[in-house]
């Protein structure tokens, strides 16, 4: 049912300061079966290239919004293990979901990531970022620090966790001011399901509503 128990706002799911990161909005750690040792220089180059692509897409004001959104979608699909991200965030509820619910959830999750960023193109106009230090977090991932600047707003730090997944570097978490995007989202999604008697369908309803809200905000 679409009652107040399923209500889920984009602001609550993705704190505003984390949203350059719709970007990777999301992240999750690679599963042990796929995790490989991460090269720090490779991780740094990956974040530099990915960040530059996102900034270029956001700042391409002469292109239609739909075209910019599709460009962002291409970047996020390449930079993030969306299936892995989604499964981690759904947590224990993944096992209780039906195969159909799992498939729809992953599709909706990808759209939430994309729309959370494209709905805020205006807010991020003129955004810039610069690289900070990179350090090995564990043998399997590295933490690449960046500084994000927007005109008229204070600069803030955004840390990207990068791991090798399937032989390619992928963003596996985004951290702002000590807050992990993947853990924040996991907690929010679990809360929605728990408030609705463990019903994964309630989360899917809320995600559809969220996407509709973000699409309307974008004007698409």
PERA-V601366 format. One record per residue. N is the residue number from 0. SS is DSSP state (a for helix, b for strand, c for the rest). PHI is phi in degrees with one decimal (NA if undefined). OMEGA is omega in radians with two decimals (NA if undefined). Layout:
n:N ss:SS phi:PHI omega:OMEGA
n:N ss:SS phi:PHI omega:OMEGA
//
This chain:
n:0 ss:c phi:NA omega:-3.10
n:1 ss:c phi:-95.0 omega:3.13
n:2 ss:c phi:-93.0 omega:-3.10
n:3 ss:a phi:-66.7 omega:-3.14
n:4 ss:a phi:-65.2 omega:-3.12
n:5 ss:a phi:-100.0 omega:-3.08
n:6 ss:c phi:-66.9 omega:-3.06
n:7 ss:c phi:-151.3 omega:-3.08
n:8 ss:c phi:-91.2 omega:3.11
n:9 ss:a phi:-64.5 omega:-3.14
n:10 ss:a phi:-66.2 omega:-3.11
n:11 ss:a phi:-74.3 omega:-3.11
n:12 ss:a phi:-78.9 omega:-3.11
n:13 ss:c phi:-124.5 omega:3.13
n:14 ss:c phi:-49.9 omega:-2.96
n:15 ss:a phi:-55.4 omega:-3.08
n:16 ss:a phi:-69.2 omega:-3.12
n:17 ss:a phi:-91.9 omega:-2.88
n:18 ss:a phi:-76.3 omega:3.05
n:19 ss:a phi:-68.6 omega:2.72
n:20 ss:a phi:-57.9 omega:2.88
n:21 ss:c phi:-31.7 omega:3.03
n:22 ss:c phi:-41.7 omega:-3.12
n:23 ss:c phi:-135.9 omega:3.07
n:24 ss:c phi:-3.3 omega:-3.05
n:25 ss:c phi:-152.8 omega:3.04
n:26 ss:c phi:55.0 omega:2.98
n:27 ss:c phi:-156.5 omega:3.09
n:28 ss:c phi:-76.5 omega:3.08
n:29 ss:c phi:-65.8 omega:3.10
n:30 ss:c phi:-69.2 omega:-3.08
n:31 ss:c phi:-53.6 omega:-3.09
n:32 ss:c phi:-67.8 omega:-3.07
n:33 ss:c phi:-108.1 omega:-3.04
n:34 ss:b phi:-65.7 omega:3.12
n:35 ss:b phi:-135.5 omega:3.13
n:36 ss:c phi:-65.0 omega:-3.06
n:37 ss:c phi:-99.5 omega:3.09
n:38 ss:c phi:-86.5 omega:-3.05
n:39 ss:a phi:-62.8 omega:-3.13
n:40 ss:a phi:-62.8 omega:3.13
n:41 ss:a phi:-65.5 omega:3.12
n:42 ss:a phi:-63.7 omega:3.13
n:43 ss:a phi:-63.2 omega:3.14
n:44 ss:a phi:-63.2 omega:3.13
n:45 ss:a phi:-63.8 omega:-3.14
n:46 ss:a phi:-68.0 omega:3.11
n:47 ss:a phi:-60.2 omega:-3.12
n:48 ss:a phi:-70.1 omega:-3.13
n:49 ss:a phi:-64.5 omega:3.12
n:50 ss:a phi:-61.9 omega:3.13
n:51 ss:a phi:-63.4 omega:3.11
n:52 ss:a phi:-65.4 omega:3.12
n:53 ss:a phi:-64.4 omega:3.12
n:54 ss:a phi:-60.7 omega:3.13
n:55 ss:a phi:-62.8 omega:3.14
n:56 ss:a phi:-66.1 omega:-3.13
n:57 ss:a phi:-65.1 omega:-3.05
n:58 ss:c phi:-88.8 omega:-3.14
n:59 ss:c phi:-80.9 omega:-3.01
n:60 ss:c phi:-68.3 omega:3.14
n:61 ss:c phi:-81.9 omega:3.13
n:62 ss:c phi:-96.8 omega:3.08
n:63 ss:c phi:-59.7 omega:-3.13
n:64 ss:a phi:-57.0 omega:-3.12
n:65 ss:a phi:-60.9 omega:3.14
n:66 ss:a phi:-69.3 omega:3.11
n:67 ss:a phi:-66.7 omega:3.11
n:68 ss:a phi:-63.0 omega:3.13
n:69 ss:a phi:-65.3 omega:3.10
n:70 ss:a phi:-65.3 omega:3.09
n:71 ss:a phi:-60.6 omega:3.14
n:72 ss:a phi:-59.6 omega:3.13
n:73 ss:a phi:-62.1 omega:-3.13
n:74 ss:a phi:-65.5 omega:-3.10
n:75 ss:a phi:-65.5 omega:3.12
n:76 ss:a phi:-63.3 omega:3.14
n:77 ss:a phi:-80.0 omega:-3.03
n:78 ss:a phi:-88.4 omega:-3.02
n:79 ss:b phi:-123.6 omega:3.00
n:80 ss:c phi:-80.9 omega:-2.99
n:81 ss:a phi:-60.5 omega:3.12
n:82 ss:a phi:-61.1 omega:3.14
n:83 ss:a phi:-65.3 omega:3.10
n:84 ss:a phi:-57.0 omega:-3.08
n:85 ss:a phi:-61.9 omega:-3.12
n:86 ss:a phi:-65.2 omega:3.10
n:87 ss:a phi:-61.5 omega:-3.08
n:88 ss:a phi:-66.5 omega:3.11
n:89 ss:a phi:-70.8 omega:3.01
n:90 ss:c phi:60.9 omega:-3.08
n:91 ss:c phi:-64.2 omega:-3.12
n:92 ss:a phi:-72.3 omega:3.10
n:93 ss:a phi:-58.6 omega:-3.09
n:94 ss:a phi:-71.9 omega:-3.13
n:95 ss:a phi:-91.3 omega:3.14
n:96 ss:c phi:-76.2 omega:3.04
n:97 ss:c phi:-74.4 omega:3.12
n:98 ss:a phi:-59.0 omega:3.13
n:99 ss:a phi:-65.6 omega:3.12
n:100 ss:a phi:-67.0 omega:3.10
n:101 ss:a phi:-61.0 omega:-3.13
n:102 ss:a phi:-64.3 omega:-3.14
n:103 ss:a phi:-65.8 omega:3.14
n:104 ss:a phi:-57.6 omega:-3.12
n:105 ss:a phi:-64.1 omega:3.09
n:106 ss:a phi:-65.5 omega:3.13
n:107 ss:a phi:-66.8 omega:-3.12
n:108 ss:a phi:-61.4 omega:3.11
n:109 ss:a phi:-61.4 omega:3.14
n:110 ss:a phi:-66.2 omega:3.09
n:111 ss:a phi:-61.7 omega:3.12
n:112 ss:a phi:-58.8 omega:-3.08
n:113 ss:a phi:-65.7 omega:-3.08
n:114 ss:a phi:-67.9 omega:3.11
n:115 ss:a phi:-61.9 omega:3.11
n:116 ss:a phi:-86.1 omega:-3.07
n:117 ss:a phi:-66.8 omega:3.11
n:118 ss:c phi:-70.0 omega:-3.09
n:119 ss:c phi:-116.7 omega:3.11
n:120 ss:c phi:-53.3 omega:-3.12
n:121 ss:c phi:-63.1 omega:-3.13
n:122 ss:c phi:-64.2 omega:-3.06
n:123 ss:c phi:-99.3 omega:3.14
n:124 ss:c phi:-59.7 omega:3.14
n:125 ss:c phi:83.1 omega:-3.11
n:126 ss:c phi:-63.1 omega:3.06
n:127 ss:b phi:-136.9 omega:3.04
n:128 ss:b phi:-142.9 omega:3.10
n:129 ss:b phi:-134.9 omega:-3.11
n:130 ss:b phi:-80.6 omega:2.99
n:131 ss:b phi:-108.5 omega:-3.11
n:132 ss:b phi:-89.1 omega:3.04
n:133 ss:b phi:-122.1 omega:3.13
n:134 ss:b phi:-138.6 omega:3.08
n:135 ss:b phi:-72.9 omega:3.11
n:136 ss:c phi:-87.2 omega:2.99
n:137 ss:c phi:-140.3 omega:3.06
n:138 ss:c phi:-67.8 omega:-3.01
n:139 ss:c phi:-105.4 omega:3.09
n:140 ss:b phi:-149.9 omega:3.14
n:141 ss:b phi:-123.9 omega:3.13
n:142 ss:b phi:-113.3 omega:-3.14
n:143 ss:b phi:-106.7 omega:-3.11
n:144 ss:b phi:-93.1 omega:3.08
n:145 ss:b phi:-135.2 omega:3.03
n:146 ss:b phi:-114.6 omega:-3.12
n:147 ss:b phi:-106.7 omega:-3.12
n:148 ss:b phi:-125.4 omega:3.03
n:149 ss:c phi:-125.5 omega:3.14
n:150 ss:c phi:-55.3 omega:3.08
n:151 ss:c phi:78.8 omega:-3.13
n:152 ss:c phi:-131.6 omega:3.10
n:153 ss:c phi:-64.3 omega:3.06
n:154 ss:c phi:-68.4 omega:3.09
n:155 ss:b phi:-143.2 omega:-3.13
n:156 ss:b phi:-85.5 omega:3.10
n:157 ss:b phi:-134.3 omega:-3.12
n:158 ss:b phi:-103.9 omega:-3.11
n:159 ss:b phi:-112.7 omega:3.01
n:160 ss:b phi:-87.4 omega:-3.08
n:161 ss:b phi:-122.3 omega:3.07
n:162 ss:b phi:-132.7 omega:3.05
n:163 ss:b phi:-85.3 omega:3.13
n:164 ss:b phi:-126.1 omega:-3.11
n:165 ss:c phi:61.5 omega:3.12
n:166 ss:c phi:84.4 omega:-3.13
n:167 ss:b phi:-128.3 omega:3.08
n:168 ss:b phi:-69.7 omega:3.12
n:169 ss:b phi:-139.7 omega:3.00
n:170 ss:b phi:-72.0 omega:-3.10
n:171 ss:b phi:-115.1 omega:3.01
n:172 ss:b phi:-168.1 omega:3.06
n:173 ss:b phi:-127.2 omega:-3.03
n:174 ss:b phi:-126.5 omega:3.08
n:175 ss:b phi:-126.3 omega:3.12
n:176 ss:c phi:51.1 omega:3.09
n:177 ss:c phi:80.6 omega:-3.11
n:178 ss:b phi:-103.6 omega:3.13
n:179 ss:b phi:-84.4 omega:-3.14
n:180 ss:a phi:-64.9 omega:-3.08
n:181 ss:a phi:-66.7 omega:-3.14
n:182 ss:a phi:-74.1 omega:3.09
n:183 ss:a phi:-61.7 omega:-3.12
n:184 ss:a phi:-67.8 omega:3.12
n:185 ss:a phi:-59.4 omega:3.13
n:186 ss:a phi:-64.2 omega:-3.13
n:187 ss:a phi:-64.8 omega:-3.12
n:188 ss:a phi:-63.8 omega:3.14
n:189 ss:a phi:-62.7 omega:3.13
n:190 ss:a phi:-63.6 omega:3.12
n:191 ss:a phi:-61.1 omega:-3.12
n:192 ss:a phi:-66.6 omega:-3.11
n:193 ss:a phi:-64.0 omega:3.14
n:194 ss:a phi:-66.3 omega:-3.11
n:195 ss:c phi:-114.4 omega:3.02
n:196 ss:c phi:66.8 omega:3.14
n:197 ss:c phi:75.9 omega:-3.08
n:198 ss:c phi:-92.4 omega:-3.14
n:199 ss:a phi:-63.0 omega:3.14
n:200 ss:a phi:-59.0 omega:3.12
n:201 ss:a phi:-64.6 omega:3.09
n:202 ss:a phi:-65.5 omega:-3.14
n:203 ss:a phi:-61.8 omega:3.08
n:204 ss:a phi:-60.3 omega:-3.12
n:205 ss:a phi:-63.4 omega:3.14
n:206 ss:a phi:-68.0 omega:3.08
n:207 ss:a phi:-62.0 omega:3.11
n:208 ss:a phi:-62.7 omega:-3.14
n:209 ss:a phi:-62.5 omega:3.14
n:210 ss:a phi:-63.5 omega:3.12
n:211 ss:a phi:-61.8 omega:3.13
n:212 ss:a phi:-63.4 omega:-3.13
n:213 ss:a phi:-67.1 omega:3.12
n:214 ss:a phi:-64.2 omega:3.13
n:215 ss:a phi:-65.7 omega:3.11
n:216 ss:a phi:-64.2 omega:3.13
n:217 ss:a phi:-70.9 omega:-3.09
n:218 ss:c phi:89.6 omega:-3.12
n:219 ss:c phi:-92.4 omega:NA
//
